[in-house]
């Protein structure tokens, strides 16, 4: 039987990922100014790694965070459109 009152690990990790995405949106300008055209890893609402490749950006944080909660992205150059 499924217990609907219990939050699974996957659900918790997805909520962390959403929090990290929200943090990125709030801090996007500062991150872009410093890390333009670099790869960054974000976890626990902070930038935890960066580099010229995805592997380099997450090199020092592997095993520290679930792969489902770690936000990994390449910071684009130029203006970024914001959601409406």
C-alpha positions as CSV (number, residue, x, y, z in Angstrom):
1,X,0.0,0.0,0.0
2,X,1.2,3.5,-0.8
3,X,1.5,5.9,2.1
4,X,0.5,9.3,0.6
5,X,1.6,11.1,3.8
6,X,5.3,10.1,3.3
7,X,7.7,12.1,1.1
8,X,10.1,9.9,-0.8
9,X,13.8,10.6,-1.3
10,X,13.2,11.2,-5.0
11,X,10.5,13.8,-4.1
12,X,12.8,15.5,-1.6
13,X,15.6,15.6,-4.2
14,X,13.2,17.1,-6.8
15,X,12.2,19.8,-4.3
16,X,15.9,20.6,-3.7
17,X,16.4,20.8,-7.5
18,X,13.5,23.3,-7.7
19,X,15.0,25.3,-4.9
20,X,18.3,25.4,-6.7
21,X,16.6,26.5,-9.9
22,X,14.9,29.3,-8.1
23,X,18.2,30.4,-6.5
24,X,19.8,30.4,-9.9
25,X,17.0,32.6,-11.3
26,X,17.5,35.1,-8.4
27,X,21.3,35.2,-8.8
28,X,21.6,34.8,-12.6
29,X,23.1,38.2,-13.4
30,X,25.9,37.8,-10.8
31,X,26.6,34.2,-12.0
32,X,26.6,35.2,-15.6
33,X,29.0,38.1,-14.9
34,X,31.5,35.8,-13.3
35,X,31.0,32.5,-15.1
36,X,29.9,33.4,-18.6
37,X,30.5,30.5,-21.1
38,X,31.6,28.2,-18.2
39,X,29.8,25.2,-16.7
40,X,28.5,25.5,-13.2
41,X,27.2,23.1,-10.6
42,X,24.6,24.4,-8.1
43,X,23.4,22.6,-4.9
44,X,22.0,23.7,-1.6
45,X,21.2,27.1,-3.1
46,X,24.8,27.9,-3.9
47,X,27.3,27.5,-6.6
48,X,29.4,24.5,-5.6
49,X,31.6,24.0,-8.7
50,X,32.6,25.5,-12.0
51,X,34.8,24.7,-15.0
52,X,35.2,24.5,-18.8
53,X,33.3,21.2,-19.0
54,X,30.5,19.5,-17.1
55,X,32.9,16.9,-15.6
56,X,35.2,19.7,-14.4
57,X,32.3,21.6,-12.9
58,X,31.1,18.6,-10.8
59,X,34.6,17.1,-10.2
60,X,34.9,18.3,-6.6
61,X,31.3,17.7,-5.6
62,X,30.6,14.2,-6.9
63,X,29.2,12.0,-4.1
64,X,28.3,15.0,-2.0
65,X,24.9,15.5,-3.6
66,X,22.3,13.4,-5.3
67,X,22.5,13.6,-9.1
68,X,18.8,14.4,-8.9
69,X,19.3,17.6,-6.8
70,X,22.5,18.9,-8.5
71,X,21.8,21.5,-11.1
72,X,24.5,21.5,-13.9
73,X,24.4,24.0,-16.7
74,X,26.5,26.1,-19.1
75,X,26.1,29.8,-18.4
76,X,25.3,31.5,-21.7
77,X,26.9,34.6,-23.1
78,X,24.7,37.6,-23.7
79,X,21.2,38.5,-22.5
80,X,19.0,35.7,-21.2
81,X,15.3,35.9,-21.5
82,X,13.2,35.7,-18.3
83,X,10.0,33.7,-17.9
84,X,6.9,35.7,-18.4
